[in-house]
Each structure stands twice: as C-alpha cells, then as structure tokens.
Amino acid sequence: MSVVEKLRFLDVEEYLRNEQRGEVRHELVRGAVYAMVGSSNAHNLIAGSLYARLRQQLKGSPCGVYMSDMKVRVADDFFYPDLVVSCQPQEPVFYYVTEPTLVIEVLSPSTEARDRLDKRVAYQSLKSLQEYALVAQDKVSVEIIRRVADGWEVERCSHGDALQFRSVNFTCPVEAIYEDVLRGG
C-alpha cells in the first residue's frame, strides 16, 4: 500500500523561530528545511585554521569573521557556510548576515555538489559578495571564485601557492591552512 505524505514548507519567521530554539541546525531553501550533518576532524581543523588566521588579520578592521553557526540570508533562503566575513556595519539581526564579503565552504562528499552549484549561484546573487572559496579537505586544494569587473573568475591554489583573499587583504601559504591535517591532526 502506498503512503501519501503532505509536504510542509516553512516561512522565514517560522524557520528563524525554530532555529533559535532547536538543537540541530537546518538550512532553508525555497521553504524546505535541510538538516546539517556533522563534519570530519579534517574539516574542523581546516575551518578552525582559516578562522584563526582570518580573525588575527581582521582584528581592528570593520570586518568580522564568523564560524559555521552564523547563517547567511539570500532572499528567503538561509545557508550555514563554514566561514563568512562581513565588512558591513553590525547588522541589526544577530542571527544571520545579509551582506557577506567572503564566504568559505570546506567541501565534504555529502555537500560538495550543493556547495559548487546551488550555494555558489545563491551567494553570487549578493551584491556584497567579492569572493567564494571552496576548500578541499582530502587534498591541498582551494578554489576562489572572485568577482571581477566583467563577471567572475576562478583561481585554483595548491601546494606552493599563496592563498589570497583580496577582498579582505589576506595572504598565507596554502599549506598553512592544512598544517594540522598534513601532520595528522
């Protein structure tokens, strides 16, 4: 016997209420909610290294760097990137950012396709976004999708390259963000 189940979509207010009191994080995309999965130790070490280095670089500047619990709002959709930098004045809402300058995703096998296509397209629709970075966790590889005068360009970094986020004047050796992973965490 077949089973019919009614699909339920949330509006923004209901989603935000649920997120503030829930223990599990969810992304909201076109009214549907998607639970966020846990991450590997390599994922956490890479994201932590990037956060620490960006935080140190941005101290005293108008830019703030946020870890994976800060949402980015794109129209009525909400995403949880691994890191987000906003150089706008403090936003009146403390639970999400609407004008990111830089968004970074550490790729996971379960999220890579969404990060490369759906999230990229959504983030690129934001006028404030200058760079979107995709960081591999299984090899030393970073792709930076950068806004340029006539559209977007992709820069790929690997061993021996300098990782450069021009939007926030940040440079470091690409291996530096993998140092804990490369030596076994």
Backbone bond lengths (Angstrom), bond angles and torsions (degrees), N, CA, C in turn:
res aa  C-N    CA-C-N  psi(-1)  N-CA   C-N-CA  omega(-1)  CA-C   N-CA-C  phi
1 M - - - 1.441 - - 1.524 108.66 -
2 S 1.304 116.63 134.29 1.456 120.68 179.66 1.523 110.32 -78.78
3 V 1.311 114.69 157.44 1.457 121.57 179.76 1.526 107.69 -121.42
4 V 1.284 116.70 131.81 1.456 121.77 177.41 1.515 108.23 -109.59
5 E 1.308 115.32 129.30 1.458 120.32 -179.58 1.522 108.47 -124.84
6 K 1.289 116.68 133.27 1.470 121.26 179.56 1.529 109.25 -77.67
7 L 1.327 116.49 130.56 1.451 120.93 176.74 1.518 108.60 -81.72
8 R 1.326 114.80 137.16 1.459 120.00 -178.32 1.522 108.71 -118.69
9 F 1.316 115.42 130.84 1.449 121.11 178.58 1.518 109.12 -112.79
10 L 1.332 115.80 144.79 1.459 121.18 -178.92 1.520 110.62 -101.49
11 D 1.321 115.10 147.06 1.459 118.31 169.86 1.531 107.41 -89.38
12 V 1.309 116.42 170.85 1.468 121.85 -174.12 1.520 111.84 -59.47
13 E 1.315 118.27 -45.76 1.468 121.10 -177.25 1.533 111.52 -62.36
14 E 1.338 116.78 -43.85 1.464 120.10 179.45 1.532 110.72 -65.98
15 Y 1.310 116.58 -41.25 1.460 121.11 177.44 1.533 110.54 -58.92
16 L 1.333 117.44 -50.07 1.467 120.70 -178.40 1.523 111.51 -62.95
17 R 1.318 117.96 -39.68 1.480 121.13 176.40 1.521 110.28 -60.09
18 N 1.317 116.88 -47.33 1.466 121.36 -179.10 1.531 111.64 -64.11
19 E 1.320 117.02 -39.81 1.466 120.25 -179.49 1.530 111.84 -65.89
20 Q 1.308 117.53 -36.68 1.464 120.36 -177.72 1.521 112.34 -69.91
21 R 1.304 117.49 -27.62 1.469 118.28 -178.74 1.527 113.06 -108.33
22 G 1.313 117.65 -4.26 1.461 120.87 -178.92 1.511 112.56 -86.44
23 E 1.327 115.44 160.70 1.461 121.19 178.21 1.525 112.00 -97.09
24 V 1.326 116.72 -19.24 1.456 122.25 179.65 1.522 108.33 -107.56
25 R 1.328 116.26 134.47 1.458 120.61 178.54 1.529 110.02 -81.86
26 H 1.332 115.45 145.90 1.457 121.90 178.80 1.521 109.24 -135.83
27 E 1.322 115.55 145.87 1.448 119.78 168.98 1.522 107.80 -96.04
28 L 1.313 116.49 150.40 1.463 122.39 178.70 1.521 107.83 -115.60
29 V 1.332 116.54 118.74 1.453 121.66 -179.43 1.522 108.51 -132.35
30 R 1.325 115.11 114.49 1.467 122.44 -178.92 1.534 112.00 51.15
31 G 1.329 116.05 41.67 1.452 121.88 175.59 1.513 115.40 87.26
32 A 1.313 117.86 -12.46 1.471 121.53 179.50 1.525 109.36 -97.28
33 V 1.328 116.63 143.38 1.459 120.70 179.45 1.523 110.21 -103.75
34 Y 1.318 114.70 143.25 1.456 122.21 -179.55 1.519 108.46 -129.76
35 A 1.335 116.38 121.04 1.461 120.58 179.92 1.527 109.81 -68.16
36 M 1.312 115.81 143.00 1.455 121.90 177.69 1.523 108.88 -87.36
37 V 1.318 115.97 135.88 1.455 120.60 -179.66 1.522 110.08 -91.04
38 G 1.315 116.45 163.38 1.460 121.56 176.42 1.520 110.17 -69.80
39 S 1.321 116.00 172.12 1.460 119.53 -178.02 1.521 110.65 -127.32
40 S 1.331 115.25 165.50 1.462 121.75 -179.09 1.524 110.91 -79.47
41 N 1.331 115.33 168.51 1.466 118.38 177.23 1.530 110.98 -65.96
42 A 1.345 117.90 -36.05 1.469 120.42 177.93 1.529 110.06 -62.58
43 H 1.305 116.42 -43.08 1.465 122.30 178.52 1.528 109.96 -57.23
44 N 1.326 116.60 -48.49 1.465 121.35 -179.50 1.521 112.60 -65.62
45 L 1.323 117.53 -40.90 1.463 120.53 -179.57 1.531 111.28 -64.96
46 I 1.329 116.70 -41.98 1.464 120.62 179.73 1.526 110.03 -66.34
47 A 1.329 116.70 -48.47 1.469 120.44 179.71 1.532 110.39 -61.38
48 G 1.325 117.34 -41.38 1.466 121.28 179.13 1.515 112.10 -63.87
49 S 1.320 116.82 -41.62 1.461 121.19 178.80 1.531 110.44 -63.67
50 L 1.318 116.38 -44.62 1.464 119.80 177.94 1.524 110.95 -62.45
51 Y 1.321 116.73 -43.34 1.465 119.99 179.84 1.534 110.46 -60.34
52 A 1.324 116.67 -48.95 1.470 120.61 -177.36 1.527 111.24 -60.11
53 R 1.325 116.51 -44.60 1.465 120.32 -178.58 1.533 111.66 -68.41
54 L 1.339 116.36 -42.45 1.468 119.48 178.10 1.522 111.05 -66.71
55 R 1.316 117.00 -41.38 1.473 121.29 179.98 1.520 110.17 -59.67
56 Q 1.323 116.13 -45.07 1.465 120.94 178.87 1.528 110.57 -62.11
57 Q 1.323 117.18 -44.37 1.464 122.26 -178.91 1.533 111.73 -65.28
58 L 1.333 117.36 -37.36 1.464 121.29 -171.63 1.523 114.19 -93.01
59 K 1.338 116.75 -4.01 1.462 119.90 178.44 1.523 110.34 -54.07
60 G 1.329 116.33 131.06 1.446 121.01 178.29 1.525 114.42 83.25
61 S 1.317 116.95 -3.41 1.470 120.51 178.69 1.533 108.48 -97.45
62 P 1.308 118.18 171.65 1.466 120.06 177.03 1.529 112.90 -75.23
63 C 1.320 117.62 -3.45 1.466 121.27 -177.24 1.525 111.29 -92.09
64 G 1.333 115.45 141.56 1.451 121.73 174.87 1.514 109.35 -118.62
65 V 1.342 116.60 140.90 1.466 121.22 177.14 1.525 107.89 -110.48
66 Y 1.321 115.35 134.53 1.464 121.67 -175.86 1.520 109.99 -125.31
67 M 1.337 115.28 144.60 1.464 121.89 179.08 1.527 110.24 -86.05
68 S 1.295 115.79 -170.74 1.463 124.42 -168.18 1.528 116.56 -64.07
69 D 1.312 119.82 -8.48 1.461 120.15 178.32 1.521 113.31 -88.98
70 M 1.317 118.10 -2.08 1.464 121.82 178.85 1.525 108.81 -96.16
71 K 1.312 115.73 125.71 1.460 121.53 179.62 1.529 110.04 -83.90
72 V 1.342 114.65 154.40 1.456 122.21 169.14 1.523 106.32 -114.42
73 R 1.334 114.94 127.86 1.465 120.04 178.74 1.519 109.36 -96.56
74 V 1.334 115.22 128.20 1.458 123.13 175.15 1.530 105.88 -125.82
75 A 1.328 116.50 102.51 1.478 122.36 -172.99 1.532 107.50 57.88
76 D 1.322 119.08 -119.83 1.465 121.60 178.73 1.521 112.75 -103.36
77 D 1.334 117.46 16.47 1.462 122.34 176.25 1.524 108.72 -104.49
78 F 1.333 115.31 151.84 1.467 121.39 179.10 1.519 108.94 -132.61
79 F 1.335 115.43 132.16 1.455 122.12 179.72 1.528 109.57 -125.54
80 Y 1.336 115.97 152.11 1.461 122.61 175.03 1.531 108.44 -110.95
81 P 1.322 118.91 88.92 1.465 118.69 175.56 1.531 109.87 -72.94
82 D 1.311 116.23 164.17 1.471 119.52 178.42 1.515 111.12 -68.01
83 L 1.331 117.15 -39.62 1.461 121.61 174.71 1.516 108.72 -143.71
84 V 1.311 115.25 146.91 1.455 120.80 175.36 1.522 108.20 -141.47
85 V 1.327 115.26 137.47 1.462 121.17 175.61 1.521 107.12 -116.67
86 S 1.326 115.27 129.53 1.456 121.32 175.08 1.523 108.08 -122.36
87 C 1.311 115.55 130.75 1.469 121.02 179.50 1.527 111.04 -108.45
88 Q 1.318 115.90 16.18 1.455 122.00 177.41 1.520 109.16 -87.79
89 P 1.318 118.19 159.73 1.471 119.49 174.21 1.530 109.66 -56.31
90 Q 1.320 116.02 153.91 1.471 120.71 -179.25 1.526 110.31 -47.38
91 E 1.310 115.28 126.58 1.458 119.87 -178.15 1.524 110.10 -77.21
92 P 1.331 117.51 150.47 1.468 120.21 -178.04 1.534 113.45 -67.49
93 V 1.328 117.35 -22.13 1.460 121.01 178.12 1.520 107.58 -99.19
94 F 1.304 116.91 128.15 1.462 120.25 -173.57 1.519 113.80 -92.62
95 Y 1.329 118.81 1.41 1.459 121.28 -174.68 1.513 113.98 -107.77
96 Y 1.322 117.46 -5.39 1.462 119.79 176.75 1.526 109.95 -157.89
97 V 1.334 114.01 160.78 1.453 123.71 179.67 1.522 107.46 -110.32
98 T 1.323 117.03 138.82 1.462 120.28 178.60 1.530 112.80 -111.44
99 E 1.338 117.04 -15.37 1.459 120.20 -177.25 1.531 111.34 -130.35
100 P 1.321 116.91 67.55 1.466 118.57 179.01 1.525 111.51 -72.10
101 T 1.310 115.47 148.77 1.460 122.26 174.14 1.524 109.76 -95.88
102 L 1.331 115.24 -39.84 1.460 123.23 -176.79 1.523 108.27 -137.27
103 V 1.327 117.02 131.90 1.468 122.67 174.61 1.517 107.45 -124.10
104 I 1.347 116.01 134.22 1.465 121.35 -179.20 1.517 109.12 -125.06
105 E 1.324 115.75 130.51 1.456 122.20 173.84 1.524 108.39 -119.53
106 V 1.336 116.56 128.60 1.455 121.81 170.49 1.525 105.30 -89.64
107 L 1.317 116.01 120.85 1.459 120.69 -171.97 1.522 112.74 -72.54
108 S 1.316 115.40 139.49 1.458 123.83 174.02 1.520 107.13 -125.46
109 P 1.328 118.23 151.46 1.468 119.21 179.56 1.535 112.81 -55.45
110 S 1.319 117.34 -35.35 1.467 120.22 -176.82 1.531 113.50 -79.88
111 T 1.339 117.85 -16.45 1.469 119.68 -176.03 1.532 114.02 -119.08
112 E 1.316 117.86 -7.56 1.467 120.33 -171.80 1.526 113.01 -57.48
113 A 1.319 118.37 -44.24 1.468 120.25 -178.29 1.529 110.92 -62.04
114 R 1.333 117.65 -43.79 1.474 121.11 178.10 1.527 111.15 -65.57
115 D 1.353 116.74 -41.32 1.465 120.37 -179.89 1.529 111.03 -63.05
116 R 1.334 116.92 -40.04 1.459 121.43 -176.75 1.524 113.29 -74.87
117 L 1.324 118.06 -28.21 1.454 119.02 -175.51 1.528 112.59 -116.75
118 D 1.335 117.33 -71.11 1.471 120.36 -172.82 1.523 112.66 -59.81
119 K 1.326 116.07 -51.09 1.464 119.05 -178.35 1.529 111.15 -68.07
120 R 1.327 116.81 -40.43 1.462 119.99 179.54 1.530 110.52 -58.14
121 V 1.315 116.78 -48.63 1.464 120.77 -179.66 1.530 110.49 -61.73
122 A 1.330 116.71 -42.89 1.470 119.91 179.30 1.527 110.62 -63.02
123 Y 1.330 117.36 -50.40 1.460 120.20 -178.81 1.527 111.78 -61.12
124 Q 1.332 117.30 -40.00 1.465 120.50 -178.04 1.529 112.23 -66.04
125 S 1.318 117.72 -15.99 1.462 120.16 177.03 1.530 111.87 -75.99
126 L 1.334 117.09 -12.69 1.464 121.47 179.75 1.527 110.08 -82.44
127 K 1.309 116.88 124.15 1.471 121.49 -178.05 1.528 112.59 -61.61
128 S 1.328 116.79 -29.21 1.464 120.56 -176.80 1.533 113.16 -77.09
129 L 1.337 117.60 -22.88 1.464 120.57 -174.10 1.515 110.90 -67.55
130 Q 1.331 116.07 126.18 1.463 122.20 177.45 1.525 112.21 -106.45
131 E 1.348 115.70 -33.11 1.467 119.27 -178.10 1.526 110.33 -146.10
132 Y 1.336 114.58 143.47 1.459 122.93 175.70 1.519 105.96 -129.24
133 A 1.324 117.33 119.21 1.462 121.02 -175.62 1.515 110.78 -111.60
134 L 1.334 115.47 136.05 1.456 123.65 175.76 1.526 107.09 -114.54
135 V 1.330 115.98 116.91 1.460 121.84 -173.56 1.524 108.79 -111.97
136 A 1.325 116.83 119.46 1.464 121.19 177.38 1.515 109.13 -71.67
137 Q 1.318 116.66 149.39 1.463 118.63 175.07 1.521 112.25 -109.62
138 D 1.332 117.47 -11.16 1.459 120.86 -178.00 1.531 112.76 -101.13
139 K 1.332 116.57 -1.84 1.469 122.01 176.43 1.519 107.71 -159.97
140 V 1.328 116.57 162.72 1.463 121.07 179.17 1.524 107.56 -80.39
141 S 1.323 115.16 96.72 1.462 120.65 -175.74 1.522 110.17 -159.53
142 V 1.331 116.02 126.61 1.463 122.29 178.08 1.526 108.05 -132.60
143 E 1.324 116.21 131.62 1.457 121.71 173.29 1.522 107.68 -110.26
144 I 1.310 116.49 130.28 1.459 121.18 177.37 1.522 107.43 -115.90
145 I 1.308 115.55 117.61 1.453 121.74 176.48 1.521 105.08 -96.55
146 R 1.325 115.40 115.31 1.461 120.89 -168.25 1.533 110.68 -120.41
147 R 1.335 115.27 136.21 1.464 120.85 174.85 1.535 108.59 -71.70
148 V 1.309 115.81 131.15 1.462 122.34 174.86 1.527 107.87 -126.83
149 A 1.313 116.77 173.79 1.461 121.24 -173.11 1.528 113.18 -54.27
150 D 1.326 117.39 -38.11 1.465 119.73 -175.54 1.528 113.77 -110.33
151 G 1.341 117.44 24.52 1.466 120.16 178.39 1.519 112.54 141.43
152 W 1.336 115.51 -126.15 1.464 121.50 -177.32 1.520 109.33 -135.72
153 E 1.335 116.09 150.14 1.461 121.70 174.43 1.522 108.50 -131.50
154 V 1.329 116.60 159.66 1.463 121.77 178.21 1.518 108.69 -117.94
155 E 1.326 116.21 129.27 1.461 122.08 173.58 1.521 107.27 -114.13
156 R 1.328 116.91 129.99 1.462 121.96 179.06 1.526 109.03 -109.93
157 C 1.335 115.53 128.77 1.464 121.62 -178.26 1.523 109.52 -118.72
158 S 1.336 115.73 142.85 1.453 121.39 178.15 1.528 108.71 -145.66
159 H 1.336 116.66 -162.58 1.467 121.70 -178.75 1.528 111.23 -47.37
160 G 1.323 116.28 132.69 1.456 122.10 175.78 1.516 115.22 84.42
161 D 1.329 116.96 -6.68 1.467 120.01 -179.19 1.522 111.19 -91.67
162 A 1.314 115.16 158.59 1.462 120.98 172.24 1.525 107.75 -93.11
163 L 1.314 116.00 127.15 1.456 121.75 174.37 1.520 107.10 -81.56
164 Q 1.322 116.47 123.65 1.458 119.64 -175.44 1.526 110.28 -132.06
165 F 1.347 115.06 119.30 1.452 121.41 170.57 1.529 105.51 -103.55
166 R 1.310 116.46 97.63 1.458 121.97 -175.48 1.523 112.28 -64.14
167 S 1.339 116.20 -31.55 1.467 120.47 -175.97 1.519 112.86 -62.27
168 V 1.334 116.84 -24.34 1.466 120.29 -178.70 1.530 111.57 -126.10
169 N 1.356 116.32 16.97 1.459 121.77 177.02 1.528 112.16 53.93
170 F 1.335 116.23 50.91 1.461 122.70 -176.15 1.521 109.05 -119.52
171 T 1.339 115.90 130.99 1.464 121.63 175.94 1.525 108.86 -141.67
172 C 1.336 115.70 137.30 1.468 121.10 171.73 1.529 107.66 -157.44
173 P 1.331 117.34 159.97 1.466 119.12 175.35 1.534 108.79 -62.58
174 V 1.319 116.83 137.06 1.473 119.28 -177.10 1.534 110.74 -59.62
175 E 1.332 117.92 -34.44 1.479 120.16 179.28 1.523 112.43 -63.36
176 A 1.335 116.99 -25.27 1.469 120.29 -177.07 1.527 111.98 -61.40
177 I 1.326 117.77 -34.27 1.465 118.15 -178.82 1.521 111.59 -77.68
178 Y 1.339 116.80 -12.12 1.469 122.20 179.09 1.524 112.81 -105.17
179 E 1.346 117.66 3.41 1.465 119.46 -169.22 1.528 113.40 -56.81
180 D 1.316 119.31 -41.08 1.463 120.35 179.49 1.511 112.31 -71.36
181 V 1.312 117.17 -30.81 1.463 121.95 179.10 1.523 109.52 -74.09
182 L 1.343 116.99 -43.38 1.460 121.69 -177.04 1.539 112.61 -65.83
183 R 1.327 115.96 -30.75 1.469 117.55 179.96 1.519 111.84 -98.31
184 G 1.319 117.00 13.53 1.463 120.76 172.55 1.500 114.86 93.77
185 G 1.349 119.12 13.99 1.460 124.22 173.42 1.454 114.00 63.64
